[in-house]
């Protein structure tokens, strides 16, 4: 059985854990407060979930999800994630956490900063453009008119294939928008961000993105 290590246990991490368990995965959850702080969440999620430290969750996962604020990237363990696919849900909210000049001037992206921190991992941006509750509650079967599309971006084709498959399992169509340096196109404030859209609409919204948004 495939295990997902989840770093971050807030709304995003817990909803993705719920979705993963519903589709047959085991999850190892972590946060910076320690495993004991996750006892209630793990009990709610059931026997396929357990709590651990970030390093333990990273080591236990066949792949990992990083669902933390941009300002805490340095807390992500590097060595246990070497060689693994790492899904970044991190968004850039300067009004909440402060400005990052490299993102503001277009020389970096939020997932690109995580990739720089994890040079031996394969980072893919995904699940960053949908409200947390909808990650576990709004998936639909292929062909359903209510099925929505989500974007992914990354530099490694095999890693992106894994994420596209995960999207499909969770009930979403996948739209590959290119490399990590294109991931700004689904940032907060862009046309595709937190919008219910199908694949064609998402592709059009991505094309409409501007750096000045």
C-alpha positions in Angstrom: 0.0 0.0 0.0 1.3 3.4 -0.9 2.1 5.8 1.9 2.1 9.6 1.6 4.1 11.7 4.0 2.3 14.9 4.7 4.2 17.9 6.1 1.7 20.3 7.5 -1.6 19.4 9.2 -3.8 22.5 8.7 -6.8 22.7 6.5 -4.9 21.7 3.4 -2.9 18.9 4.9 -5.8 17.4 6.7 -8.2 17.5 3.7 -5.6 15.9 1.4 -5.1 13.2 4.1 -8.8 12.6 4.1 -8.9 12.4 0.3 -5.9 10.1 0.2 -7.3 7.7 2.8 -10.6 7.6 0.9 -8.7 6.4 -2.1 -6.7 3.6 -0.4 -3.6 5.4 0.7 -2.0 5.4 4.1 -0.8 8.8 5.4 1.8 9.9 7.9 1.0 13.4 9.2 3.4 15.8 10.8 3.6 19.4 11.9 6.1 21.6 13.9 4.1 21.2 17.1 4.9 17.4 17.4 3.0 14.2 16.9 1.0 14.4 20.1 -0.7 17.6 18.8 -2.2 15.4 16.0 -3.9 12.8 18.2 -7.4 14.1 17.5 -6.9 14.4 13.8 -5.4 10.9 13.5 -8.3 9.5 15.5 -10.7 11.2 13.2 -9.0 9.9 10.1 -8.8 6.3 11.3 -6.5 3.4 11.1 -4.7 4.4 7.9 -3.4 7.6 9.4 -0.6 8.1 12.0 1.3 11.0 13.4 5.1 11.5 13.3 7.8 14.2 13.2 8.4 15.9 9.9 11.6 13.8 9.3 9.7 10.6 10.1 6.8 11.5 7.8 9.2 12.4 5.0 11.1 9.1 5.4 7.9 7.0 5.6 6.2 8.4 2.5 6.7 6.9 -0.9 6.1 10.5 -1.9 5.3 13.6 0.1 3.0 16.6 0.3 4.2 19.8 1.7 1.3 22.0 2.9 3.0 24.7 5.0 3.4 28.5 4.9 6.1 29.8 2.5 7.9 31.2 5.5 8.6 27.7 7.0 10.2 26.1 4.0 13.5 25.8 5.8 11.9 23.4 8.3 11.3 20.8 5.6 13.7 17.9 6.1 16.0 17.5 3.1 17.7 14.1 3.3 14.6 12.0 3.9 13.0 13.5 0.7 16.0 12.9 -1.6 14.9 11.2 -4.8 11.2 11.5 -4.0 8.4 13.3 -5.6 7.3 16.3 -3.4 4.0 17.9 -4.0 4.0 21.6 -3.1 0.7 23.2 -2.2 2.5 26.4 -1.0 1.0 29.7 -2.1 2.5 33.1 -1.9 0.4 35.5 0.2 2.6 38.6 0.8 -0.1 40.4 2.7 -0.1 37.6 5.2 3.5 36.5 5.5 5.5 39.4 4.0 7.1 40.0 0.6 9.7 37.9 -1.0 11.6 40.1 -3.5 12.6 37.2 -5.7 8.9 36.2 -6.2 7.9 39.8 -6.6 10.4 40.5 -9.4 9.6 37.2 -11.2 13.0 35.5 -10.7 11.5 32.8 -8.4 8.2 31.0 -7.6 6.9 29.6 -4.3 7.4 25.9 -5.4 10.7 26.9 -7.0 12.0 28.0 -3.6 11.0 24.6 -2.2 12.8 22.9 -5.1 15.9 25.0 -4.3 15.7 23.8 -0.7 15.2 20.2 -1.8 17.8 19.9 -4.7 17.6 16.1 -4.8 13.8 15.9 -4.8 11.3 16.3 -7.7 8.9 19.1 -6.7 5.6 19.5 -8.4 3.2 22.3 -7.7 -0.4 20.9 -7.2 -3.5 21.4 -5.1 -2.6 25.0 -4.6 -5.5 26.6 -6.6 -8.5 25.0 -4.8 -10.1 25.7 -1.5 -8.9 23.2 1.1 -12.4 21.7 1.9 -12.9 21.0 -1.8 -9.8 18.8 -2.1 -11.6 16.0 -0.3 -15.2 16.9 -1.1 -15.5 18.0 -4.7 -14.0 15.3 -6.8 -16.2 13.7 -9.5 -15.8 10.7 -11.8 -14.4 11.1 -15.3 -17.1 12.3 -17.7 -19.2 13.9 -15.0 -20.1 17.5 -16.1 -19.4 18.6 -12.5 -15.8 17.4 -12.7 -13.4 20.3 -12.5 -9.8 20.7 -13.6 -6.7 21.5 -11.5 -3.3 22.6 -12.8 0.1 21.1 -12.1 3.6 22.4 -12.8 7.0 20.7 -12.5 10.4 20.0 -14.1 10.3 16.2 -14.0 7.9 14.4 -16.4 7.7 11.2 -14.3 6.9 13.3 -11.2 4.2 15.1 -13.0 2.7 11.8 -14.2 2.4 10.7 -10.6 0.6 13.9 -9.7 -1.7 13.7 -12.7 -2.7 10.2 -11.7 -3.4 11.4 -8.1 -5.6 14.2 -9.5 -7.5 11.6 -11.5 -8.0 9.3 -8.5 -9.2 12.2 -6.4 -11.8 13.1 -9.1 -10.1 16.0 -11.0 -8.8 16.5 -14.5 -5.1 17.4 -14.7 -3.8 20.3 -16.8 0.0 20.4 -17.1 1.0 24.1 -17.4 4.7 23.4 -17.8 7.8 23.8 -15.7 8.0 25.2 -12.1 9.0 28.6 -13.5 5.5 28.8 -15.1 3.7 28.0 -11.8 3.2 31.7 -11.1 0.3 31.5 -13.6 -1.9 29.9 -10.9 -0.8 32.1 -8.0 -3.3 33.9 -5.8 -4.9 36.7 -7.8 -4.5 35.1 -11.2 -7.5 34.2 -13.3 -7.2 30.4 -12.6 -6.9 30.7 -8.8 -9.7 29.2 -6.7 -12.1 29.1 -9.7 -14.4 26.2 -10.6 -13.3 25.5 -14.2 -13.0 22.6 -16.6 -9.8 21.8 -18.5 -10.5 24.1 -21.4 -11.5 27.0 -19.1 -8.4 26.4 -16.9 -6.1 26.4 -20.0 -7.6 29.7 -21.1 -7.3 31.2 -17.6 -3.7 30.1 -17.4 -2.9 31.8 -20.7 -4.5 35.0 -19.4 -2.2 35.2 -16.4 0.0 38.3 -16.1 2.9 39.1 -13.8 1.2 42.3 -12.7 -1.8 40.5 -11.2 
